[in-house]
């Protein structure tokens, strides 16, 4: 490289009346689009699959599980295509084969949500190298690999009529990327989600001129089967999850559905490299 910075030429699009041409309902629609969701067989990923299907998007779910949560079957009531693919986000070659299969089945990939992740609660000095590596491989490298494969397909395909973008990517980060979780010792989880947060910002800049937007969502304490089981096993954690947020409750996965649709759709066409905190205010502070 010469070291010179070449500024791309951009022609001013002089149209101040664009807001009259598409309604809010049009902007939020995902009709005709295919969204890939890693870790979508249960938990937050499954709830986000419902959000996509409810606004007309086709859903390709990737998970290491053969048997999804029972609620997965309810996705069939929507007039969209839904398919579950068993794969491993930590194996690039295996994941590439899965993405190739998705393109063969659906024809295209318009969005990606990376919800695959694990969280191990264990003191820092007791963590084994292989356990730390597994956490980083799933939470960060799995996100990285999935994004690479999705963007490669987005660049090859024809853009949908009326859309200004080639695709949209939404990483699931966490409040743990900002602050340590009270009552828990999850050092590598915090580190991995911090990496996801930084990756979204970097890729949003790098891919902007290619028409691919990259954003992230950072949930706080969210009510899932896993967190409810955790609260039942460790009542003090249940107390923390409901008393620490200023809104004095855990988040419901419903609280994430509207945001993911916004980020995947043309409603957020001028939004990239941004993290969106959904924490009940815990990221801002605590009054008591």
C-alpha positions in Angstrom: 0.0 0.0 0.0 1.2 3.5 -0.8 0.0 5.0 2.5 -2.2 7.5 0.7 -5.7 8.0 1.9 -8.1 8.0 -1.1 -11.5 9.6 -0.4 -14.3 8.0 -2.3 -16.4 10.3 -4.5 -19.9 10.7 -3.4 -22.7 12.4 -5.3 -25.2 14.3 -3.2 -28.6 12.7 -3.3 -30.8 15.8 -3.2 -34.1 14.4 -2.1 -35.5 15.9 1.1 -38.9 14.2 0.6 -37.9 10.6 1.1 -39.8 10.3 4.3 -43.0 10.6 2.3 -42.3 7.6 0.2 -42.1 4.8 2.8 -44.3 4.3 5.9 -43.0 3.2 9.3 -44.6 -0.2 8.7 -42.7 -0.5 5.4 -39.4 0.4 7.0 -39.7 -2.2 9.8 -40.8 -5.0 7.4 -38.5 -8.0 6.8 -40.7 -9.6 4.2 -38.7 -11.5 1.6 -35.5 -11.4 3.6 -33.6 -14.3 5.1 -32.1 -13.8 8.6 -29.6 -16.3 10.0 -29.6 -16.6 13.8 -26.8 -18.5 15.6 -27.8 -20.0 18.9 -31.5 -19.7 18.0 -32.8 -23.0 19.2 -33.5 -21.5 22.7 -33.0 -18.5 24.9 -32.6 -15.0 23.5 -31.9 -16.3 20.0 -35.3 -18.1 19.8 -37.2 -15.0 21.0 -35.4 -13.0 18.3 -36.4 -15.7 15.7 -40.0 -15.0 16.6 -39.4 -11.3 16.2 -38.1 -11.8 12.6 -40.9 -14.2 11.7 -43.6 -11.9 13.0 -42.5 -9.1 10.6 -42.3 -11.5 7.6 -38.7 -12.6 7.6 -37.5 -16.1 6.8 -35.4 -17.6 9.6 -32.4 -20.0 9.3 -31.4 -21.0 12.8 -28.0 -22.5 13.6 -27.4 -24.3 16.8 -25.3 -27.1 18.3 -28.5 -28.7 19.6 -30.5 -31.3 17.6 -33.5 -30.8 19.8 -34.7 -27.1 20.1 -36.9 -25.7 22.8 -40.5 -26.8 22.5 -41.5 -23.2 21.6 -39.6 -23.6 18.3 -42.5 -25.5 16.9 -44.7 -22.4 17.2 -42.6 -20.7 14.6 -44.4 -22.8 12.0 -47.6 -20.8 12.5 -46.1 -17.8 10.7 -46.2 -17.6 6.9 -42.5 -17.7 6.5 -39.8 -20.3 5.9 -38.0 -21.6 9.0 -35.3 -24.3 9.2 -32.9 -25.5 11.9 -29.3 -26.4 11.1 -27.1 -28.3 13.5 -23.6 -26.9 13.4 -20.7 -25.6 15.5 -19.8 -21.9 15.4 -16.3 -22.7 16.6 -15.5 -24.7 13.5 -15.1 -22.4 10.5 -15.1 -25.3 7.9 -18.3 -26.8 9.4 -19.9 -23.5 9.7 -19.1 -22.6 6.1 -20.8 -25.8 5.0 -23.9 -24.7 7.0 -24.0 -21.3 5.4 -23.6 -22.8 2.0 -26.6 -25.1 2.8 -28.6 -22.1 4.0 -27.9 -20.2 0.7 -28.9 -23.3 -1.2 -32.2 -23.6 0.7 -33.2 -19.9 1.0 -31.4 -18.4 -1.9 -29.8 -15.5 0.0 -28.8 -14.1 3.4 -30.0 -10.6 4.3 -29.2 -10.4 8.0 -27.4 -12.2 10.8 -27.9 -12.3 14.5 -25.2 -13.9 16.6 -26.9 -15.2 19.8 -24.7 -18.3 20.4 -22.9 -18.0 23.6 -22.0 -19.6 27.0 -21.3 -18.1 30.4 -19.3 -19.9 33.0 -19.3 -18.7 36.6 -16.0 -19.6 38.2 -13.3 -17.7 40.0 -10.5 -16.4 37.9 -7.7 -18.4 39.5 -9.7 -21.6 39.2 -10.4 -21.4 35.5 -8.7 -24.0 33.3 -7.1 -22.9 30.0 -9.4 -25.2 28.0 -12.5 -23.8 29.6 -11.4 -20.2 28.9 -10.6 -21.1 25.3 -14.0 -22.7 24.9 -15.8 -19.6 26.1 -13.7 -17.3 23.9 -14.1 -19.6 20.9 -17.9 -19.7 21.1 -18.6 -16.2 22.2 -16.1 -14.3 20.1 -14.6 -16.5 17.3 -18.1 -17.9 16.6 -19.3 -14.4 16.1 -16.4 -13.5 13.9 -16.7 -16.6 11.7 -20.5 -16.2 11.3 -20.0 -12.5 10.3 -17.4 -13.4 7.8 -19.5 -16.0 6.1 -22.6 -13.8 6.1 -20.9 -10.8 4.6 -19.3 -12.9 1.9 -22.7 -13.9 0.8 -24.3 -10.5 1.1 -21.6 -9.0 -1.2 -22.3 -11.6 -3.9 -26.1 -11.3 -4.1 -28.3 -8.8 -5.7 -29.7 -6.2 -3.3 -33.5 -6.4 -2.7 -35.6 -3.9 -4.6 -36.1 -0.7 -2.6 -33.4 -1.5 0.0 -30.4 0.7 0.3 -28.3 -2.0 2.1 -26.6 -5.2 1.2 -27.3 -6.6 4.7 -27.4 -6.0 8.4 -25.6 -7.8 11.2 -26.6 -7.7 14.9 -24.2 -9.1 17.5 -25.5 -10.0 20.9 -23.0 -8.5 23.4 -23.9 -7.9 27.0 -23.9 -5.4 29.9 -21.0 -7.6 31.1 -18.9 -5.9 28.4 -19.2 -2.7 30.6 -19.4 -3.8 34.2 -18.8 -7.0 36.2 -21.8 -8.9 37.3 -22.6 -8.6 41.0 -22.4 -11.9 42.8 -20.8 -13.7 39.8 -17.2 -14.4 38.7 -17.4 -14.4 34.9 -14.1 -12.9 33.8 -13.8 -14.6 30.4 -17.5 -14.0 29.6 -17.0 -10.3 30.2 -13.8 -10.3 28.1 -15.5 -12.1 25.2 -18.4 -9.8 25.2 -16.1 -6.8 25.2 -14.4 -8.2 22.2 -17.8 -8.6 20.5 -18.6 -5.0 21.2 -15.3 -3.8 19.7 -15.8 -6.0 16.7 -19.2 -4.5 15.9 -17.7 -1.0 16.0 -14.8 -1.9 13.8 -16.8 -3.9 11.2 -19.4 -1.2 11.0 -16.8 1.2 9.8 -15.0 -1.3 7.5 -18.1 -2.5 5.8 -20.1 0.7 5.6 -19.1 1.5 2.0 -20.0 -2.1 1.0 -23.6 -1.6 2.2 -23.4 -3.8 5.3 -24.3 -2.4 8.6 -23.0 -3.9 11.9 -24.5 -3.1 15.3 -24.7 -4.8 18.7 -27.2 -5.3 21.5 -26.2 -5.4 25.1 -28.9 -7.0 27.3 -28.8 -6.8 31.0 -30.5 -9.4 33.2 -32.9 -11.2 30.9 -35.6 -13.7 31.9 -35.0 -17.0 30.2 -35.3 -20.7 31.3 -31.6 -20.6 32.1 -31.7 -17.5 34.3 -34.8 -18.7 36.1 -33.1 -22.0 36.8 -30.0 -20.0 38.0 -32.2 -17.9 40.3 -33.9 -20.9 41.7 -30.6 -22.6 42.4 -29.0 -19.5 43.8 -31.7 -17.3 45.3 -29.2 -14.5 46.0 -28.7 -14.1 42.3 -32.4 -13.9 41.7 -32.5 -11.1 44.2 -29.7 -9.3 42.5 -31.2 -9.6 39.0 -34.5 -8.0 40.2 -33.2 -5.4 42.6 -30.1 -4.0 40.9 -31.7 -2.5 37.8 -33.3 0.9 38.5 -36.5 -0.5 36.9 -36.5 -3.2 39.6 -37.2 -6.1 37.4 -35.5 -8.5 35.1 -35.9 -7.9 31.4 -38.2 -10.0 29.4 -37.1 -11.3 26.0 -40.0 -9.3 24.6 -38.0 -6.2 25.4 -35.4 -7.2 22.8 -37.8 -8.1 19.9 -38.5 -4.6 18.7 -34.9 -3.5 18.8 -33.6 -6.5 16.7 -36.3 -5.8 14.0 -35.2 -2.1 14.0 -31.5 -3.0 13.5 -32.2 -5.7 10.9 -34.6 -3.6 8.8 -34.4 -0.4 6.8 -35.7 1.5 9.8 -32.1 1.7 10.9 -30.6 2.3 7.5 -28.3 5.1 8.9 -27.3 3.3 12.0 -24.1 1.3 12.2 -21.2 0.7 14.7 -23.6 1.3 17.6 -24.2 -0.7 20.7 -27.7 -0.6 22.1 -28.1 -1.2 25.9 -31.2 -2.9 27.1 -30.6 -3.1 30.9 -33.4 -1.5 32.8 -31.0 1.4 33.5 -28.3 -0.7 35.3 -25.6 0.6 32.9 -26.2 4.1 34.0 -26.1 3.6 37.8 -28.0 2.6 40.9 -30.0 4.9 43.1 -30.0 2.5 46.2 
